[in-house]
Amino acid sequence: MQKVGIRELKSKLTLGEIIQVTKRGRVVAQLQAPGPLGEDYPPPHLLKAASEGKVRLAQQPPPPNLYEPRPLSDSEVSGLQILTGLRGDH
């Protein structure tokens, strides 16, 4: 694993590597290419928290219909109109 300072990050970024971003020698972020969820799930930091008793991992994945989509309201006002009204940009 490569570590890089924020300044170096702008000029030296190689595809396919895991890069730790440091600030004053302390890791503040980790960059890596996105992958499928199941590849490294649960993440190591979550497994560590579970082993320390800080969290409990789910015994099974949630059902696919756990969060049903909510129907749109019958309102004739768009989101943009609401935001414009809240901002006072009449």
C-alpha positions in Angstrom: 0.0 0.0 0.0 1.3 3.4 -0.9 1.0 6.5 1.2 1.0 10.0 -0.3 0.7 13.5 1.0 -2.0 15.8 -0.2 0.5 17.8 -2.3 1.8 14.6 -4.0 -1.6 13.3 -4.6 -2.3 16.0 -7.2 0.7 15.0 -9.3 1.2 11.3 -8.7 -1.9 9.1 -8.9 -1.6 5.6 -10.4 -4.8 3.7 -11.3 -5.5 0.5 -9.5 -3.6 1.3 -6.3 -4.8 1.8 -2.8 -3.5 5.2 -1.7 -3.5 6.5 1.8 -3.7 10.3 2.0 -1.8 11.8 4.9 -1.8 15.2 6.6 1.2 15.9 8.8 2.0 12.1 8.9 -1.5 11.0 10.0 -3.7 9.1 7.6 -6.8 11.2 6.8 -8.3 9.3 3.8 -7.9 6.2 1.7 -8.5 6.1 -2.0 -9.2 3.0 -4.0 -11.1 2.0 -7.1 -14.7 1.1 -6.4 -15.7 -2.5 -6.5 -18.7 -4.7 -6.0 -20.2 -4.5 -2.5 -19.6 -8.2 -1.7 -15.9 -8.0 -2.5 -14.8 -6.7 0.9 -18.0 -6.7 2.9 -18.3 -6.1 5.8 -15.3 -3.7 5.7 -12.4 -4.5 8.0 -13.1 -1.5 10.3 -16.7 -2.7 10.8 -15.5 -6.2 11.7 -13.0 -4.7 14.2 -15.8 -2.6 15.8 -18.0 -5.8 16.0 -15.2 -7.7 17.7 -14.8 -4.9 20.2 -18.5 -5.0 21.0 -19.2 -1.5 19.6 -21.6 -2.7 16.9 -23.6 -5.8 16.0 -23.5 -7.1 12.5 -26.8 -8.1 10.8 -27.4 -11.9 10.8 -28.9 -11.7 7.3 -29.2 -9.1 4.6 -32.3 -6.8 4.7 -35.3 -7.8 2.6 -35.4 -6.1 -0.8 -38.7 -4.4 0.0 -37.6 -2.9 3.4 -37.7 0.6 2.1 -40.7 0.9 -0.2 -40.6 3.9 -2.5 -43.0 6.6 -1.4 -45.5 7.9 -3.9 -45.1 11.4 -5.2 -47.4 14.0 -3.7 -50.2 15.4 -5.8 -48.8 18.8 -5.3 -48.4 21.0 -8.4 -45.4 22.7 -6.9 -42.0 21.5 -8.1 -38.9 21.1 -5.9 -37.3 24.0 -7.7 -40.2 26.3 -6.9 -40.1 25.3 -3.3 -36.3 26.0 -3.1 -36.8 29.3 -4.9 -39.4 30.3 -2.4 -37.3 29.3 0.6 -34.3 31.3 -0.7 -36.4 34.3 -1.4 -35.5 34.4 -5.1 -39.0 35.4 -6.3 
